[in-house]
Amino acid sequence: MNKRRTYFLEHLNSKRKNSRIDIYMQWLKDFCGKQIYDIEDKDVLDFLIFKDINNSGRTIVHHNACPNLGLKSLDFCTDEVKCSFRHAAHSMRIGIVLKLRKAFQEVGR
């Protein structure tokens, strides 16, 4: 039992110090250049749009007129804005949006 307790306590110390909530909130504050109490709805929306279009997602999306529509590659796409890696709606909802909501609730907003 002592070995397990020691292992568990060591594991807690080695875990990430910042939670995902802290990380996303810091990204939002850096993005808009404001502190949490000064962030407005528009700032959050702009951040979510930025996160969706900055090629950090894993889902390949082609625009309707792209000749590569249906392919799982962006190699031959000419428009990097319309064809890109995007976030799935579900990952945005349960990932970034949920974490930001919790962060705002923690400070009473």
Secondary structure by P-SEA (a helix, b strand, c coil): caaaaaaaaaaaaacccccaaaaaaaaaaaacccccccccaaaaaaaaaaaaccccccbbbbccccccccccccccccccccccbbbccccccccaaaaaaaaaaaacc
